[in-house]
Amino acid sequence: MHLEFDQLQRGLGTQSNLSLIELLQANPDAFISRLLQTGQSTVIDWGFSLLDLSRVRRLQQIGTVTWWFDGDRKAARQAFIKRGTVSPGHFKVQIDSIEKNWQAIKEIIGTRIIKTVAAGPAHAAPEWIFDKMFGQEP
């Protein structure tokens, strides 16, 4: 199962997936329990707010594996603007928050960082990312 939290937080998605994000906000343990009941592996794609850092920490404490996708900030900004889903000002707010809170993020993420955006912008292929995450060389 793939959960695109950024879309769900904007109210876009199926009712069952929208209820999952509400559950995460209320009770991360119950959220994980619900996911386990599906019997499916789950990928959560989430450009989380730093206000959610405690939820990310809790998810990790109860068994999720957390990865940070990073890359060329200028290229990421270009891709963000091209996507056109929210104001470019939101990108600056998020990047400023990341930079200000990087030490706290790094304590949670550790070394699980993958550079997925390069100048151009060019995005890493999903297969390459998968190989990096699961220990195979591309």
Secondary structure, 3 states (H helix, E strand, C coil): CEEEHHHHHCCCCCHHHHHHHHHHHHCHHHHHHHHHHHCCCCEEECCCCHHHHHHHHHHHHCCCCCCEEEECHHHHHHHHHHHCCCCHHHHHHHHHHHHHCHHHHHHHHCCCEEEEEECCCEECCHHHHHHHHCCCCC
